[in-house]
Amino acid sequence: MQLPGPRVFGPPRDRNEAVAVLRRAVELGVNHIDTAQYYGPDVANDLIHEALYPYPDDLVLVSKVGGARDTDGGWIPAQRPEQLRQGVEENLRSLSVERVDVVNLRLMGDEAGETGSAVPFEEQLTTMVELREEGKIGGIGLSNVTLEQLRTGLAHTQIACVQSQMSLLQRDTEPLLDLCREAGIPFVPFFPLGSAFPGMPKVAEQPAVREVADRLGATPAQVGLAWLLTRGPHVLLIPGTSSVAHLEENHAAGLLELDAPALARLEDLGV
């Protein structure tokens, strides 16, 4: 999400650096890349193709459908069956694959679960199942759903993963994380360090996080990511970056162990 230009719109500030980020990620052993055709639009997938095609055998590309961009870069829903199909076809074309490993159905709205359209959730799920049966997608994920919608999805079909906003500062999706744990589904927190957009609270700016980071010899970002990993082995992080240095810093968070005093200090940050 951070590879295109500002506001996830237009070309990257430094195309060579964006390509380098992707190649370095694979070198480090990262085997899951989260993307969307509407990141840019038509930018993130093109960068992935340029940097990594032909793709390593163990690389899992996870895209999403259900959204689009207007001419000013605004986020708009695209959740009618024909739009979901078009979104998958665009991903197949831009990534040069016959099947996308996983495609998340992204619900668009001001709050999780508000689709912003008149298309019933079950109808969207049915379209996704059809696309999977046609061999165009390998697994169906859900993004930005409510707990009830996740239950509906699980009753409707097999769910490959669930994306939801979660961080040290944003914990109201804990019930989703818990249900994913019970169901054996990967939980993929987006904005794991707080919102990627200007003006929103950032995990790395919190005094408690900085205090823990200083004591453990880590960066504040690493502390925020390591905390999410303590929530369970089913947590799969997707911290976005446009910098090789930040990528390497984020990757090293997997080696950071938060001791009991650190966890206790961070527990008070939840809202």
C-alpha positions as CSV (number, residue, x, y, z in Angstrom):
1,M,0.0,0.0,0.0
2,Q,2.9,2.3,0.6
3,L,4.7,1.7,-2.7
4,P,2.6,4.0,-4.9
5,G,2.6,7.8,-4.5
6,P,1.1,9.9,-1.7
7,R,-2.3,8.8,-0.6
8,V,-1.7,5.5,-2.4
9,F,-2.3,7.4,-5.6
10,G,-0.1,7.8,-8.7
11,P,3.4,6.6,-9.3
12,P,6.0,6.2,-6.5
13,R,8.3,8.9,-5.5
14,D,11.3,6.6,-6.3
15,R,10.4,3.7,-8.6
16,N,13.8,2.1,-8.2
17,E,13.5,2.2,-4.4
18,A,10.0,0.6,-4.6
19,V,11.3,-2.2,-6.8
20,A,14.3,-2.7,-4.4
21,V,11.9,-2.9,-1.4
22,L,10.0,-5.8,-3.0
23,R,13.2,-7.7,-4.0
24,R,14.8,-7.2,-0.6
25,A,11.6,-8.5,1.1
26,V,11.9,-11.8,-0.8
27,E,15.6,-12.0,0.0
28,L,14.7,-11.7,3.7
29,G,12.3,-14.6,3.4
30,V,9.1,-12.7,3.2
31,N,6.6,-15.0,1.3
32,H,3.4,-13.0,1.6
33,I,2.8,-9.8,-0.2
34,D,-0.5,-7.9,0.3
35,T,-1.6,-5.8,-2.7
36,A,-4.6,-4.4,-4.6
37,Q,-5.1,-3.4,-8.2
38,Y,-6.6,-0.1,-6.9
39,Y,-3.4,0.8,-5.1
40,G,-2.3,3.5,-7.4
41,P,-4.4,2.4,-9.2
42,D,-2.5,0.1,-11.5
43,V,0.8,0.9,-9.7
44,A,1.4,-1.6,-6.8
45,N,0.7,-4.7,-9.0
46,D,2.8,-3.4,-11.8
47,L,5.7,-2.8,-9.4
48,I,5.3,-6.4,-8.0
49,H,5.4,-7.8,-11.5
50,E,8.5,-5.7,-12.5
51,A,10.4,-6.7,-9.4
52,L,9.5,-10.3,-8.9
53,Y,8.1,-12.0,-12.0
54,P,8.5,-14.9,-12.5
55,Y,7.5,-15.3,-8.9
56,P,9.2,-17.6,-6.4
57,D,7.3,-20.9,-5.9
58,D,6.7,-20.1,-2.2
59,L,5.5,-16.5,-2.7
60,V,1.8,-15.9,-1.8
61,L,0.3,-12.9,-3.5
62,V,-2.8,-11.7,-1.8
63,S,-4.9,-9.0,-3.5
64,K,-8.3,-7.6,-2.9
65,V,-11.5,-6.5,-4.7
66,G,-14.5,-4.4,-3.7
67,G,-13.0,-1.0,-4.1
68,A,-11.9,1.5,-6.7
69,R,-10.6,5.1,-6.9
70,D,-12.2,8.2,-8.4
71,T,-10.3,10.7,-10.5
72,D,-9.2,12.6,-7.3
73,G,-7.9,9.5,-5.6
74,G,-10.9,9.0,-3.4
75,W,-11.9,5.5,-2.2
76,I,-15.2,4.3,-3.6
77,P,-17.0,0.9,-3.4
78,A,-17.0,-1.5,-6.4
79,Q,-18.9,-4.5,-5.0
80,R,-21.4,-5.5,-7.6
81,P,-20.8,-9.0,-9.0
82,E,-19.5,-7.7,-12.3
83,Q,-17.2,-5.2,-10.5
84,L,-15.8,-8.0,-8.3
85,R,-15.2,-10.1,-11.4
86,Q,-13.5,-7.2,-13.2
87,G,-11.3,-6.6,-10.2
88,V,-10.1,-10.2,-10.2
89,E,-9.5,-10.1,-14.0
90,E,-7.5,-6.9,-13.6
91,N,-5.3,-8.6,-11.0
92,L,-4.8,-11.7,-13.2
93,R,-3.7,-9.4,-16.0
94,S,-1.4,-7.1,-14.1
95,L,0.3,-9.8,-12.1
96,S,0.5,-12.2,-15.1
97,V,-0.9,-15.1,-13.3
98,E,-3.7,-17.6,-14.1
99,R,-4.8,-17.6,-10.5
100,V,-4.4,-15.2,-7.6
101,D,-3.4,-17.1,-4.5
102,V,-5.9,-15.3,-2.2
103,V,-8.3,-12.4,-2.9
104,N,-9.8,-10.5,-0.1
105,L,-13.4,-9.2,-0.4
106,R,-12.9,-5.7,0.9
107,L,-16.0,-4.0,2.3
108,M,-15.9,-0.3,1.8
109,G,-17.5,2.2,4.2
110,D,-16.8,4.7,7.0
111,E,-17.1,1.9,9.5
112,A,-16.3,-1.8,9.2
113,G,-19.1,-3.6,7.6
114,E,-20.8,-0.6,5.9
115,T,-20.4,-1.7,2.3
116,G,-21.4,1.6,0.9
117,S,-23.5,-0.2,-1.7
118,A,-26.8,-2.0,-2.0
119,V,-25.1,-5.3,-2.8
120,P,-25.9,-7.8,0.0
121,F,-22.9,-9.4,1.6
122,E,-24.1,-12.9,0.8
123,E,-24.3,-12.0,-2.9
124,Q,-20.8,-10.7,-2.8
125,L,-19.6,-13.9,-1.2
126,T,-21.4,-16.0,-3.8
127,T,-19.6,-14.2,-6.6
128,M,-16.3,-14.8,-4.8
129,V,-17.1,-18.5,-4.4
130,E,-17.9,-18.7,-8.2
131,L,-14.5,-17.1,-9.0
132,R,-12.7,-19.6,-6.8
133,E,-14.6,-22.5,-8.4
134,E,-13.6,-21.2,-11.8
135,G,-9.9,-21.4,-10.7
136,K,-9.3,-17.6,-10.9
137,I,-8.6,-17.3,-7.1
138,G,-7.2,-19.8,-4.7
139,G,-8.7,-18.7,-1.5
140,I,-11.3,-16.1,-0.3
141,G,-10.3,-13.6,2.4
142,L,-12.4,-11.0,4.1
143,S,-11.3,-7.4,4.8
144,N,-12.9,-4.8,7.0
145,V,-15.7,-7.0,8.2
146,T,-17.7,-7.1,11.4
147,L,-17.8,-10.1,13.7
148,E,-21.3,-11.0,12.4
149,Q,-20.1,-10.8,8.8
150,L,-17.2,-13.1,9.6
151,R,-19.6,-15.6,11.1
152,T,-21.8,-15.3,8.0
153,G,-18.8,-15.8,5.8
154,L,-17.7,-18.9,7.7
155,A,-21.2,-20.4,7.4
156,H,-21.1,-19.6,3.6
157,T,-17.7,-20.9,2.6
158,Q,-14.1,-21.6,3.7
159,I,-12.3,-18.3,4.6
160,A,-8.6,-18.1,3.9
161,C,-7.8,-15.1,6.1
162,V,-9.3,-12.0,7.7
163,Q,-7.9,-8.5,7.5
164,S,-8.9,-5.9,10.1
165,Q,-7.4,-2.8,11.6
166,M,-5.6,-3.5,14.8
167,S,-2.7,-2.0,16.7
168,L,-1.6,-1.1,20.2
169,L,-3.9,1.9,19.8
170,Q,-6.8,0.2,18.1
171,R,-8.0,-3.0,19.8
172,D,-11.7,-3.1,19.3
173,T,-11.3,-5.9,16.7
174,E,-10.0,-8.3,19.4
175,P,-13.3,-10.4,19.0
176,L,-12.4,-10.9,15.3
177,L,-8.9,-12.0,16.3
178,D,-10.3,-14.4,18.8
179,L,-12.8,-16.0,16.4
180,C,-10.0,-16.4,13.8
181,R,-7.9,-18.2,16.4
182,E,-10.8,-20.5,17.2
183,A,-11.4,-21.2,13.5
184,G,-7.8,-21.6,12.6
185,I,-7.7,-18.6,10.2
186,P,-4.8,-16.2,9.8
187,F,-5.6,-12.8,11.2
188,V,-4.0,-10.0,9.2
189,P,-4.0,-6.6,11.0
190,F,-3.7,-3.6,8.7
191,F,-2.4,-0.3,9.9
192,P,-0.4,-2.3,12.5
193,L,1.5,0.8,13.6
194,G,-1.5,3.1,13.5
195,S,-3.0,4.7,10.5
196,A,-0.7,5.2,7.5
197,F,-2.6,8.5,6.7
198,P,-1.6,11.9,8.0
199,G,-3.2,13.2,11.2
200,M,-3.9,9.9,12.8
201,P,-2.3,8.5,16.0
202,K,0.9,6.6,15.4
203,V,2.1,3.7,17.7
204,A,5.7,4.7,17.4
205,E,5.0,8.2,18.8
206,Q,3.6,7.0,22.1
207,P,5.8,7.6,25.1
208,A,5.2,4.2,26.6
209,V,6.2,2.5,23.4
210,R,9.4,4.6,23.2
211,E,10.2,3.8,26.8
212,V,9.9,0.1,26.2
213,A,11.9,0.4,22.9
214,D,14.7,2.2,24.7
215,R,14.9,-0.4,27.5
216,L,15.0,-3.3,25.0
217,G,17.3,-1.8,22.5
218,A,14.7,-1.8,19.8
219,T,12.8,0.8,17.7
220,P,9.3,1.9,18.6
221,A,8.0,0.4,15.4
222,Q,9.5,-2.9,16.3
223,V,7.8,-2.8,19.7
224,G,4.4,-2.2,18.1
225,L,4.8,-5.0,15.6
226,A,6.2,-7.4,18.2
227,W,3.2,-6.7,20.4
228,L,0.8,-7.8,17.7
229,L,2.8,-11.0,17.2
230,T,2.2,-11.8,20.9
231,R,-1.5,-12.0,20.2
232,G,-1.1,-15.5,18.7
233,P,0.7,-17.6,16.1
234,H,-2.2,-16.9,13.6
235,V,-1.3,-13.2,13.4
236,L,0.2,-12.3,10.0
237,L,1.7,-8.8,9.8
238,I,1.6,-6.6,6.7
239,P,3.5,-3.4,7.7
240,G,3.7,-1.3,4.6
241,T,6.8,0.6,3.7
242,S,8.5,2.3,0.7
243,S,12.0,2.1,2.2
244,V,14.4,-0.8,2.3
245,A,15.7,0.4,5.7
246,H,12.2,0.4,7.2
247,L,11.5,-3.0,5.6
248,E,14.6,-4.5,7.3
249,E,13.6,-2.8,10.6
250,N,10.1,-4.2,10.4
251,H,11.3,-7.7,9.5
252,A,13.7,-7.7,12.5
253,A,10.6,-7.2,14.8
254,G,10.0,-10.9,14.5
255,L,13.1,-11.5,16.6
256,L,12.1,-9.1,19.4
257,E,10.8,-10.7,22.6
258,L,8.7,-8.5,24.8
259,D,9.1,-9.4,28.5
260,A,6.5,-9.2,31.2
261,P,7.3,-5.6,32.2
262,A,7.1,-4.5,28.6
263,L,3.7,-6.1,28.0
264,A,2.4,-4.6,31.2
265,R,3.5,-1.2,30.2
266,L,1.9,-1.4,26.8
267,E,-1.3,-2.8,28.0
268,D,-2.6,0.6,29.1
269,L,-2.4,2.0,25.6
270,G,-5.5,0.2,24.3
271,V,-8.6,2.3,23.4
